[in-house]
Amino acid sequence: MLGQEAGNKLIGYWRSHDIKEAYEFAILTNLIHQEWTGISFKDHKNLKELKTNFYCFS
């Protein structure tokens, strides 16, 4: 639950700094994910054989 709360706060911060387009969120999220795991979000998804996206920017 803390991860979701942190994610919501981060998205709120990005929105308050004029980052509003979905692709901008995707780029920033991928950078954070890559720093955390050492691989891109797409590569991690393929490694885990995930078929759908589970993170939504709404």
Contacts in CASP RR format, 6 or more apart in sequence:
PFRMAT RR
TARGET T0000
AUTHOR 0000-0000-0000
METHOD contacts of the structure
MODEL  1
MLGQEAGNKLIGYWRSHDIKEAYEFAILTNLIHQEWTGISFKDHKNLKEL
KTNFYCFS
11 25 0 8 1.000
11 57 0 8 1.000
14 24 0 8 1.000
14 25 0 8 1.000
14 28 0 8 1.000
19 25 0 8 1.000
19 28 0 8 1.000
22 57 0 8 1.000
25 57 0 8 1.000
29 41 0 8 1.000
29 55 0 8 1.000
30 40 0 8 1.000
30 41 0 8 1.000
30 42 0 8 1.000
33 40 0 8 1.000
33 41 0 8 1.000
33 44 0 8 1.000
34 40 0 8 1.000
34 41 0 8 1.000
37 44 0 8 1.000
39 47 0 8 1.000
45 53 0 8 1.000
END
